[in-house]
Amino acid sequence: MKRKSSHKTKIVIADDHAVVRKGLVQIISETSDLEVIAEADNGNVLLEKIRSLHPDVVLMDINMPEKSGWDVMLQLKSELPKLPVIVLSISPEKDFAVKFLKAGASGYLTKTSAPEQLVDAIRKVAGGGKFVSPTLAEKLAFDLTEDSEAPPHESLSAREFQVLGLIASGKTVSEIADELGVSVPTVSTFRARILEKMRMKTNAQLTHYAIKNDLLH
């Protein structure tokens, strides 16, 4: 007979919409083994909560003010690589799931997912696993067997993808350097690599590609 554990999985949730956070808290509160210990409405507050409260799982949106989910993900990968993070987004899985999973996320869910799927995902990543929906799992399986060419941005590293987004949003090399805390030559090197991998020559081409492929989130 299995002994019942009294430990609750501690969760911090982050979304800039209060109604979304309230819905997530409601779903999680209906379980006996999960507990929301804090909420955040932007990326900087989320990082503060994580550092001070040491949660077991983080559940966060991609689009947040001050620091985006993408920036938070990259920072957490550096600071707390073992902390399970589930990304919750309005964007279809095909657009961002693989990129976030490669960057270190433990799971990816769309906001249209059923409550039961959310609870299953939290439990799975808390136990050290990865969570993807059956639809995404099937897509990943097909991608492994199909001889189809991946879109150019899939070849970028996590940092290169981040720089691509900043360039496409209209920021200068100096502004990007300030935001990322790196030197201007470093950003120029990233830009050169991105152009080479994407087989493009100008920022305008990168911006057009990012807009066309809905990468500005």
Secondary structure, DSSP 8 states (H G I E B T S, - for coil): --------EEEEEE-S-HHHHHHHHHHHHTSSSEEEEEEESSHHHHHHHHHHH--SEEEEES--SSS-HHHHHHHHHHH-TTS-EEEEESS-HHHHHHHHHHHT-SEEEETTS-HHHHHHHHHHHHTT--B--HHHHHHHHHHHH------GGGGS-HHHHHHHHHHHTT--HHHHHHHHT--HHHHHHHHHHHHHHHT--SHHHHHHHHHHTT---
